[in-house]
Amino acid sequence: MSDTIKTIRGTIGGEPIIYGESVQGLPLEVWLPEKERETHTLIMAGQHGDEAEGPVLLSYALRLIDLADLTCAVIVTANPDGLRYGTRANANGVDLNRNWSTKNWSPEMVIYPQDSENPDDLTLSPGTEPASEPETQALLNLLEDIKPRLVISIHSALGCIDDPHSTPTAKWLSQETGLPLVENIGYPTPGSFGSWAQENGVELITWELPRASLHEIKAKYAPALIGLLTGKA
């Protein structure tokens, strides 16, 4: 972390734009750069509410920078209901990362195996139809509005940088974080945001944080994230 950083703000600050509401009425918020700057990149976290590492890291990095230096659109959590209750799905039990309007969307339930110490599987719905959920609909509308060329979506805990095109930004992020660059995560993801991005010509990098404490994640990955947020990547 830069020696010039002396304090960490207790709140993100600035005035986020409300781009929609969650199932339970929580605001869906996006921070935007100053008006005279074009927004080419969206950085988002928290599609899965049980992956708190991403929102914590993104909030931390935002609170370390002067928001006047922000060059990206930022969504700290795309699933605030899930984050509030610690559930992977939204309040309707829908996996928001399987609810996108894609050619490969499937009505089949989504099965997630838990860790080796937990023999139970987690079963989630992909929604009654593509984009059935207010969180998905609102994010679709936002993407249409700001038209980012690149989206960086932060997840956990596979510990890699996933980019099927191995773009320069992904290579830089892999080098800065020490996480391996991969072309896919090794299993099908019907109805995912990644599938939607590929079908709609939006470059998507999925930043999968590793299993680690929140303290370790903030200390190790905030510098790279700050570089992305301020256009220095």
Secondary structure, 3 states (H helix, E strand, C coil): CCCCCCCCCCCCCCCCEEEEECCCCCEEEEECCCCCCCCCEEEEECCCCCCCHHHHHHHHHHHHCCHHHCCCEEECCCCHHHHHHCCCCCCCCECHHHCCCCCCCCCCCEEEECCCCCCCEEEEECCCCCCCCHHHHHHHHHHHHHCCCEEEEEEECCCEEECCCCCHHHHHHHHHHCCCEECCCCCCCCCCHHHHHHHCCCEEEEEEECCCCHHHHHHHHHHHHHHHHCCCC
